[in-house]
Amino acid sequence: MKKIYFIGINGIGMSGLAKIMKTKKYEVVGADISVSSVSEEMEKMGIKIYRQHLADQMKDCNMVIASSAIKPDNPEYDYAKKNGIKILKRGELLAMLLNSETGIAIAGTHGKTTTTSMMSSAILSLDPTIVIGGVLPEIGSNSKTGNSEYFVAEADESDNSFLYMYPKYSVITNVEEDHMENHGTIENIKKSFSMFIDQTKIETIVCIDNKNIVEIINSKKLINQKIPQITTYSARDRNADIYATDIKIEDQKTIYDVCVHGENIGRFALAIPGEHNILNSLPVIYLANKFGVPIEDIKEALVNCKGAKRRYDILYNNLEKDIKIIDDYAHHPTEIKATLNGARSIEKGDIIVIFQPHRYSRIKFLLNKFKNAFDYATEIVLLPIYSAGEKDEFGVTIEDLEHTILNKNVSIEKGKENIKEKIREKILNSNGHQVFMFMGAGDISKIAHDIANRLEKENG
């Protein structure tokens, strides 16, 4: 039996692959100084997890999988290199698995996890293999080993690891500036996505509501030609191959018709709000139906799909006072604005955002894009920047972000422990009709859960 060693095994992407390799009868071992929500699940599967990074833990391993966060001076990485043990990046292993199947790769600057969640839910009856950047309630995990040809996975553009992939089908939700510390310019990002399209074997489904995608397609001189490998979708543009129409909000659900190649194929509903989620659903509806899933089954899957955890995740809902606590992963300015716009479409009263900025580099390179990101919020409370392992060397501060945001009802709370008590008191003294949204990709989720759990105990 081959033994695979995962360096940084508790990461959401690494753990998903570790579990899949374990189900494929490999011996799986790993190390991570952090603990995640999926650590216990892996250990129950028989995966040994070390809490330190030490070279002597790697005896008899045949292959090493390294997280993108692992540095060359890591003792395990260094040992593997010196001893000729094969080292793969996480993205390389994922691509090897996906490329050998009917791979469906979901790419884009944001929206990947939600779209992958929808896709996985819609074709769950086909028993696909799934690797997702969050815990999907329908499978109770961030990965699943299926017994069919279908393999659904997110395609990570942050470090261009998605270019290891040669999927049969791909989806591109949007192309925007992000991870500029790796890419440098938007032109470089567009080149990477253009290559990703070229590497898709059968069909790429792209959103033409995004100007950068349109520019990529135009550069290929395909936009006005009937080329089978490019299929377009839009929330409202009737020139797209797939589009939504007659959009309404009813009973806190988003309801809309879907047209494919000019034919209305049915009326769909989503429990998660926002036009961006209509967009996320369109390539899912198209592909699931193409793979043979009946339209009625797709409708049922989508209306029941809550998305992965930390995507508009309602942690506390006091019906008597009409107060909610919502946990959401949004951290890119476009993502934040779309999420808040969606919330505004279904929520009554005030929306108070507690935002933890993610990475100094993102705040530095995208600072001006945060100007209008919080337009739909009533109040914004900023927490300190979550470094995600970056050094504070980009010359940007939380005060810079405060001064950039055009919404004037913004403040800074530098003590994360203080914020728990302050928000709790704010909720307890509320007259109702308030939504407290905890947003960010760092550890803010723990703060939201702590407050919600305490309120649940105190008030029910």
C-alpha positions in Angstrom: 0.0 0.0 0.0 1.3 3.4 -0.9 1.7 6.0 1.9 0.8 9.6 1.2 1.9 12.4 3.6 -0.1 15.7 3.5 1.7 18.8 4.8 -1.0 21.2 6.1 -3.6 18.5 6.1 -6.3 20.4 8.0 -6.8 23.0 5.3 -10.2 22.8 3.6 -8.7 21.8 0.2 -6.1 19.5 1.6 -8.5 17.6 3.9 -10.9 16.9 1.1 -8.2 15.3 -1.0 -6.8 13.4 2.0 -10.2 11.8 2.6 -10.6 10.8 -1.1 -7.2 9.2 -1.2 -8.0 7.3 2.0 -11.2 5.9 0.4 -9.0 4.9 -2.6 -7.2 2.6 -0.1 -4.0 4.6 0.3 -2.4 5.0 3.7 -2.9 8.7 4.5 -0.9 10.6 7.1 -0.5 14.3 7.6 0.6 17.2 9.8 -0.8 20.5 10.7 -0.4 22.9 13.7 -4.0 24.1 13.3 -7.2 22.2 13.9 -10.2 22.5 11.6 -13.8 21.4 11.6 -12.9 18.3 9.4 -10.0 17.1 11.6 -12.1 14.8 13.7 -13.8 13.4 10.6 -10.4 12.5 9.1 -9.2 10.9 12.3 -12.4 8.8 12.5 -11.5 7.5 9.0 -8.2 6.3 10.3 -6.0 9.2 9.0 -3.2 9.9 11.4 -2.7 13.7 12.0 0.4 15.0 13.7 0.3 18.4 15.5 3.8 19.3 14.7 5.9 19.5 11.5 8.7 17.1 12.0 10.8 15.1 9.5 10.9 11.9 11.5 7.1 11.5 11.0 7.6 10.7 7.3 9.0 7.2 7.5 8.1 5.0 4.6 6.0 7.7 2.8 6.0 7.4 -1.0 4.5 10.7 -1.9 4.1 14.2 -0.3 1.3 16.6 -1.0 2.1 20.1 0.1 -0.4 22.9 0.8 0.3 26.2 -1.1 0.9 27.8 2.4 3.9 25.5 3.0 7.3 27.2 2.7 10.4 25.5 1.4 12.1 25.6 4.8 9.3 23.4 6.3 11.2 20.4 7.8 8.9 17.8 6.1 9.2 19.5 2.7 12.9 19.8 3.1 13.2 16.1 4.1 11.2 15.0 1.1 13.2 17.1 -1.3 16.6 15.8 0.1 15.4 12.2 0.0 13.9 12.2 -3.4 10.3 11.6 -2.3 7.9 12.8 -5.0 6.3 16.1 -4.0 3.0 17.3 -5.5 1.1 20.5 -4.9 -2.5 20.2 -3.8 -3.6 21.5 -7.2 -1.6 18.9 -9.0 -3.1 16.0 -7.1 -6.6 17.4 -7.6 -6.0 17.8 -11.4 -4.6 14.2 -11.7 -7.9 12.9 -10.2 -10.2 15.2 -12.1 -8.5 14.8 -15.5 -9.0 11.1 -15.5 -12.8 11.4 -15.1 -15.6 13.5 -16.6 -14.3 16.5 -14.8 -16.5 19.5 -14.2 -14.2 22.3 -13.0 -15.8 25.5 -11.5 -13.5 28.5 -11.8 -13.8 32.3 -11.1 -12.5 34.9 -8.8 -15.5 34.4 -6.5 -18.7 32.3 -6.5 -16.8 29.0 -7.0 -17.8 27.4 -3.7 -21.5 28.3 -4.0 -21.6 27.2 -7.7 -19.8 23.9 -6.9 -22.3 23.4 -4.0 -25.2 23.8 -6.4 -23.6 21.6 -9.0 -22.9 18.9 -6.5 -26.5 19.0 -5.1 -28.0 19.0 -8.6 -26.2 15.9 -9.8 -26.0 14.1 -6.5 -28.3 11.4 -7.9 -25.5 10.6 -10.4 -23.1 9.7 -7.5 -20.3 12.1 -8.5 -17.0 12.5 -6.7 -16.9 16.0 -5.1 -14.2 18.2 -3.8 -15.4 21.6 -2.5 -13.9 24.5 -0.5 -16.5 24.3 2.2 -18.7 21.8 4.1 -21.7 20.9 1.9 -24.7 20.0 4.2 -26.1 17.5 1.6 -23.0 15.3 2.1 -22.0 16.5 5.5 -18.4 17.0 4.4 -16.1 18.9 2.0 -15.5 15.9 -0.2 -17.1 12.7 -1.4 -15.8 9.7 -3.4 -18.4 8.7 -6.0 -18.8 5.6 -8.1 -19.7 7.4 -11.4 -17.6 9.1 -14.1 -18.5 12.6 -12.8 -16.0 14.6 -10.8 -17.0 18.1 -9.6 -14.3 20.4 -8.1 -13.4 24.0 -7.6 -10.6 25.3 -9.8 -8.2 27.6 -7.9 -6.9 30.6 -9.9 -5.1 32.2 -6.9 -1.8 30.6 -7.7 -2.7 29.4 -11.2 -3.0 25.8 -10.0 -6.1 25.4 -12.1 -3.9 25.3 -15.1 -2.9 21.7 -14.1 -6.5 20.8 -15.0 -7.8 19.6 -18.3 -11.5 19.2 -17.5 -14.1 17.9 -19.9 -16.5 20.7 -18.8 -15.7 24.0 -17.1 -17.6 27.0 -15.7 -16.2 30.5 -15.3 -18.3 32.7 -13.0 -16.3 35.9 -13.2 -12.8 37.2 -13.7 -11.6 40.1 -11.5 -8.6 41.5 -9.8 -7.6 39.4 -6.8 -4.4 37.7 -5.5 -2.4 40.5 -7.2 0.6 39.5 -5.1 0.8 36.4 -7.3 -0.6 37.7 -10.7 0.6 41.3 -10.8 -1.9 42.6 -13.3 -5.4 41.9 -14.5 -4.0 41.1 -17.9 -2.1 38.2 -16.4 -5.2 36.9 -14.8 -7.1 37.1 -18.1 -4.3 35.2 -19.8 -4.6 32.5 -17.2 -8.3 32.1 -17.7 -7.9 32.2 -21.5 -5.5 29.2 -21.1 -8.0 27.4 -18.8 -10.6 27.7 -21.6 -8.2 26.3 -24.1 -7.5 23.3 -21.8 -11.2 22.5 -21.4 -11.9 19.5 -23.7 -15.6 19.6 -24.5 -17.4 22.8 -23.3 -16.8 26.0 -21.2 -19.8 27.8 -19.8 -19.0 31.5 -19.2 -20.8 34.5 -17.6 -21.0 37.4 -20.1 -22.3 39.8 -17.4 -18.6 40.1 -16.5 -16.7 42.4 -18.8 -13.3 40.7 -18.4 -14.8 37.4 -19.6 -16.3 39.2 -22.6 -12.9 40.6 -23.4 -11.3 37.1 -23.1 -13.9 35.7 -25.5 -13.7 38.6 -27.8 -9.9 38.1 -27.9 -10.5 34.6 -29.2 -12.9 36.0 -31.8 -15.6 33.7 -30.7 -18.3 35.9 -29.2 -20.4 36.2 -32.4 -19.8 32.7 -33.7 -21.6 29.4 -32.9 -18.7 27.6 -31.5 -19.9 24.5 -29.5 -17.2 24.7 -26.9 -18.2 28.2 -25.6 -21.7 28.5 -24.0 -22.7 31.9 -22.5 -25.0 32.7 -19.6 -26.4 35.9 -18.1 -28.8 37.1 -15.4 -30.7 39.3 -17.9 -29.0 39.5 -21.3 -31.3 37.6 -23.8 -28.4 37.3 -26.3 -26.8 34.7 -24.0 -27.3 31.0 -24.6 -28.7 30.7 -21.1 -30.4 33.5 -19.2 -32.9 34.3 -16.4 -36.1 36.2 -16.8 -39.2 37.3 -14.8 -37.2 37.5 -11.6 -39.2 38.0 -8.4 -38.8 37.8 -4.6 -41.6 35.9 -2.9 -41.6 34.5 0.7 -37.9 35.1 1.0 -37.2 33.1 -2.1 -35.8 34.2 -5.4 -38.0 32.9 -8.2 -37.1 33.1 -11.9 -37.6 31.5 -15.3 -34.6 30.0 -17.2 -34.3 30.0 -21.0 -31.8 27.8 -22.8 -31.2 28.6 -26.5 -34.4 30.6 -26.5 -36.6 27.9 -24.9 -38.1 28.5 -21.5 -37.3 25.3 -19.6 -39.0 26.1 -16.3 -39.4 28.3 -13.3 -36.8 27.8 -10.5 -36.5 29.0 -6.9 -33.6 29.6 -4.6 -33.6 29.9 -0.8 -30.3 31.8 -0.8 -30.8 35.5 -1.8 -29.3 37.6 -4.5 -29.0 38.0 -8.3 -25.4 36.6 -8.0 -26.9 33.3 -6.9 -29.2 33.3 -9.9 -26.1 33.6 -12.0 -24.4 30.8 -10.0 -27.4 28.5 -10.7 -27.6 28.9 -14.5 -24.6 26.8 -15.6 -25.7 24.2 -13.0 -29.2 23.9 -14.4 -27.7 23.7 -18.0 -25.1 21.1 -17.2 -27.2 18.9 -14.8 -29.9 18.7 -17.5 -27.3 17.9 -20.1 -26.1 15.0 -17.9 -29.6 13.6 -17.8 -31.0 14.9 -14.5 -34.7 15.7 -15.0 -35.7 19.4 -14.7 -38.0 18.7 -11.8 -35.2 17.1 -9.8 -32.9 20.0 -10.5 -35.6 22.4 -9.3 -36.0 20.5 -6.0 -32.2 20.3 -5.5 -31.7 24.0 -6.0 -34.6 25.2 -3.8 -33.3 23.0 -1.0 -29.6 23.9 -1.5 -28.4 26.2 1.3 -24.9 26.2 -0.2 -21.7 25.4 1.7 -21.3 26.4 5.3 -20.3 30.1 5.7 -22.3 31.2 2.7 -25.3 33.1 4.1 -25.2 30.7 7.1 -28.0 31.7 9.6 -26.6 30.9 13.0 -29.2 32.5 15.2 -32.8 33.6 14.4 -34.9 35.2 17.1 -38.3 35.3 15.5 -39.8 37.2 18.4 -37.4 40.1 18.1 -36.7 39.6 14.4 -33.0 39.4 14.9 -30.6 37.2 12.9 -26.9 36.4 13.1 -25.5 35.4 9.7 -22.0 34.0 9.0 -20.6 34.7 5.5 -17.3 34.0 3.8 -17.4 37.1 1.5 -14.1 39.0 1.6 -13.6 40.3 -2.0 -15.3 43.7 -2.5 -17.5 42.5 -5.4 -18.5 39.5 -3.4 -19.4 41.7 -0.3 -21.5 44.0 -2.3 -23.4 41.2 -4.1 -24.0 39.4 -0.8 -25.3 42.6 0.9 -27.5 43.4 -2.1 -29.0 40.0 -1.8 -29.6 40.3 1.9 -31.3 43.7 1.4 -33.7 42.1 -1.1 -35.1 39.7 1.6 -34.2 41.1 5.0 -36.2 43.8 6.9 -34.6 46.6 8.9 -31.0 47.3 9.6 -28.1 45.3 8.3 -25.0 45.6 10.6 -21.8 44.2 9.2 -18.9 43.0 11.3 -16.1 42.7 8.7 -12.7 41.1 9.2 -10.5 42.2 6.2 -8.5 39.2 4.8 -4.8 39.6 3.9 -2.7 42.8 3.8 -2.0 42.2 0.1 -5.7 42.1 -0.8 -6.5 45.3 1.1 -3.5 47.0 -0.4 -4.2 46.1 -4.1 -8.0 46.3 -3.9 -8.4 49.2 -1.5 -10.3 51.6 -3.8 -12.7 48.8 -4.8 -13.9 48.7 -1.2 -15.4 52.2 -1.6 -18.9 51.1 -2.4 -18.7 47.5 -1.2 -20.8 48.3 1.9 -23.4 50.5 0.2 -26.3 48.2 1.3 -25.2 48.0 4.9 -26.7 50.2 7.7 -23.5 50.1 9.8 -20.0 48.6 9.5 -17.7 47.5 12.3 -14.2 46.7 11.1 -12.0 44.2 12.9 -8.2 44.0 12.5 -6.8 42.7 9.3 -6.5 38.9 9.3 -3.0 38.2 8.0 -3.5 34.6 6.7 0.2 34.1 7.3 1.3 37.2 5.4 3.8 39.6 6.9 2.6 43.2 7.6 4.8 44.7 4.9 2.3 46.1 2.4 2.0 49.5 4.1 -1.8 49.3 4.6 -3.8 49.8 7.8 -7.3 49.2 9.0 -7.6 53.0 9.2 -6.9 53.2 5.5 -9.9 50.9 4.9 -12.1 52.9 7.2 -11.3 56.2 5.4 -11.9 54.5 2.0 -15.4 53.1 2.6 -17.9 55.7 1.5 -20.6 54.5 3.9 -20.0 56.9 6.8 -21.5 54.7 9.5 -18.2 52.8 9.9 -16.1 52.2 13.0 -13.1 50.1 14.1 -13.0 47.6 16.9 -9.5 46.4 17.5 -10.2 44.0 20.3 -11.8 40.8 19.0 -12.7 39.7 22.5 -14.4 43.1 23.1 -16.4 42.7 20.0 -18.2 39.6 21.3 -19.5 41.5 24.3 -20.3 44.7 22.4 -22.2 42.9 19.7 -24.0 40.8 22.2 -25.1 43.9 24.1 -26.1 45.6 20.9 -28.3 42.6 20.0 -29.8 42.4 23.5 -30.7 46.1 23.5 -32.1 46.0 19.9 -35.7 46.9 19.2 -35.7 44.2 16.5 -35.6 44.1 12.7 -31.8 43.8 12.7 -29.5 41.4 10.8 -25.9 41.1 12.1 -23.7 39.8 9.3 -20.2 38.5 10.2 -18.1 38.7 7.0 -14.6 37.6 6.1 -12.4 34.6 5.2 -10.4 34.5 8.5 -11.4 33.4 12.0 -14.4 35.7 12.3 -16.7 32.7 11.9 -15.6 31.6 15.4 -16.7 34.9 16.9 -20.0 34.7 15.2 -20.6 31.1 16.4 -19.6 32.1 20.0 -22.0 35.0 20.1 -24.8 32.9 18.5 -24.3 30.0 20.9 -24.4 32.3 23.9 -27.5 34.1 22.8 -29.2 30.7 22.1 -28.5 29.6 25.6 -29.7 32.8 27.1 -32.7 33.5 25.0 -33.6 30.5 22.9 
